[in-house]
Each structure stands twice: as C-alpha cells, then as structure tokens.
Amino acid sequence: MQTNHVADEPVHAEFLLWHVYDAGGPTLCLKVRYHDDDEVHEWQDGPSLVNALEQAAVEGWQAFDREPGNAPGEYVIYHLIRAIGPPVSR
C-alpha cells in the first residue's frame, strides 16, 4: 500500500491570474489582456486563449480555476499555478 504524505512536504509554487477579454471583431475572440495587474503588450494581436493555455502548459503552468470577469469587457479570469524548484525534504 502506498501512502502519500503531502502535508509533510512543503509545496513551492507560483500563481498567476489571467484576465481574458474579447479582442473585438464580428465573432468572439478571447485573448489574455492582463497577467495579474500587468497589461500584455499588444494583447489584441497575441495568441488566442486556447493557444495561450497550450503554451502555458508547455511552460509548466496549469489552469486550476476560473471565474466570471468583473471588470467592464472582462470575459473570464483564469487562475494558474506552476511548481517551482524541487520539493524540500525534511
């Protein structure tokens, strides 16, 4: 029987919020406009939300939650997490 002791090992992770907006046009075109509070340079010309999530996964990020946007024009907020460094043994 294998037992996991998650509580015994500290978790080292970084978190990021993506604020997703419609980039405009005749059809819905979702793109990441903000990383936390920093606006993405030329966000309307950036990758689609699907492509941005795929690239984030390659970089070790995992979207673990989402919520409806609350700012004018904001479509959704994604919560991302990425493990950093090796686990620390006690």
C-alpha positions as CSV (number, residue, x, y, z in Angstrom):
1,M,0.0,0.0,0.0
2,Q,1.4,3.4,-1.0
3,T,0.8,6.3,1.3
4,N,1.2,9.9,0.2
5,H,2.3,12.4,2.8
6,V,1.5,15.7,1.0
7,A,1.3,17.6,4.4
8,D,4.9,16.5,5.2
9,E,6.4,18.2,2.1
10,P,6.1,21.9,1.6
11,V,4.7,23.0,-1.8
12,H,6.7,25.5,-3.7
13,A,4.6,27.2,-6.4
14,E,3.9,30.4,-8.1
15,F,0.5,31.7,-9.0
16,L,-0.8,33.9,-11.8
17,L,-4.1,35.4,-12.8
18,W,-5.0,35.8,-16.4
19,H,-7.7,38.4,-17.2
20,V,-9.3,37.5,-20.5
21,Y,-11.1,39.9,-22.8
22,D,-12.7,39.8,-26.2
23,A,-10.3,41.3,-28.7
24,G,-13.1,42.6,-30.9
25,G,-14.4,41.7,-34.3
26,P,-17.5,40.1,-35.7
27,T,-17.0,36.9,-33.6
28,L,-15.9,36.3,-30.0
29,C,-12.1,36.3,-29.9
30,L,-10.8,35.7,-26.4
31,K,-7.3,36.8,-25.6
32,V,-5.3,37.3,-22.4
33,R,-5.2,41.0,-21.7
34,Y,-3.6,41.1,-18.2
35,H,-1.2,38.8,-16.3
36,D,-2.1,39.7,-12.7
37,D,-2.2,43.6,-12.9
38,D,0.2,44.0,-15.9
39,E,-1.3,44.6,-19.3
40,V,0.1,42.4,-22.0
41,H,1.8,44.4,-24.7
42,E,-0.3,44.4,-27.9
43,W,-2.6,41.8,-26.4
44,Q,-5.2,42.1,-29.2
45,D,-2.5,40.7,-31.6
46,G,-1.5,37.9,-29.2
47,P,-2.4,34.2,-29.3
48,S,-6.0,33.0,-28.8
49,L,-6.9,31.8,-25.3
50,V,-6.6,28.2,-26.4
51,N,-3.2,28.7,-27.8
52,A,-2.1,30.7,-24.8
53,L,-3.2,27.9,-22.4
54,E,-1.3,25.3,-24.6
55,Q,1.8,27.5,-24.4
56,A,1.4,28.0,-20.7
57,A,1.2,24.2,-20.2
58,V,4.5,23.7,-22.1
59,E,6.0,26.2,-19.6
60,G,4.7,24.2,-16.6
61,W,1.6,26.3,-15.9
62,Q,-1.8,24.6,-15.1
63,A,-5.1,26.4,-15.1
64,F,-6.9,25.2,-11.9
65,D,-9.8,27.5,-11.6
66,R,-11.8,30.2,-13.5
67,E,-14.4,32.7,-12.6
68,P,-16.5,35.2,-14.5
69,G,-14.9,38.6,-15.2
70,N,-15.9,41.5,-13.1
71,A,-14.4,44.5,-15.0
72,P,-16.1,46.1,-18.0
73,G,-15.4,44.0,-21.0
74,E,-13.6,41.3,-19.0
75,Y,-14.9,37.8,-20.0
76,V,-13.3,35.5,-17.6
77,I,-10.4,35.3,-15.0
78,Y,-8.2,32.1,-15.1
79,H,-6.1,31.1,-12.1
80,L,-2.9,29.3,-13.0
81,I,-0.3,27.6,-10.8
82,R,3.3,26.3,-11.5
83,A,5.5,24.3,-9.3
84,I,8.9,25.9,-8.7
85,G,12.1,24.2,-7.6
86,P,12.5,20.7,-6.2
87,P,10.4,19.7,-3.2
88,V,12.1,20.3,0.1
89,S,12.7,17.2,2.2
90,R,12.5,17.4,6.0
